[in-house]
Amino acid sequence: QVQLVESGGGLVQPGGSLRLSCATSRTIFSGNIMHWFRQAPGKQRELVATITSSGMTGYADSVKGRFAISRDNAKNTVYLQMNSLKPEDTAVYYCNTFPSRDWGQGTQVTVSS
């Protein structure tokens, strides 16, 4: 059963923007926490953003001031607005909760000129 479906990735030039979406189930989304992670080739999965059920947010230092996480409770969807993108943001982006559920396919973000 696919319960985490990421979308919105693509190829963008440095300085550009993308908006990622994570569609999930009511059961998963009704928990307290949703996260965005990313994994670049040869690197471990990295936590980049967190949002609670009440809308409190947190970010990795590497994306602070550039990325914004949000959620739509009616749609069971979490978003990641990514601005001022850098080549080092290139990765597959995943969403999940805690405790972790089965990982989705992720969505590829490539930042290149």
Sequence and secondary structure as in RCSB ss.txt:
>XXXX:A:sequence
QVQLVESGGGLVQPGGSLRLSCATSRTIFSGNIMHWFRQAPGKQRELVATITSSGMTGYADSVKGRFAISRDNAK
NTVYLQMNSLKPEDTAVYYCNTFPSRDWGQGTQVTVSS
>XXXX:A:secstr
   EEEE  EEE TT  EEEEEEE HHHHTSSEEEEEEE TTS  EEEEEEETT  EEE TTTTTTEEEEEETTT
TEEEEEE S  GGG EEEEEE SS       EEEEE  
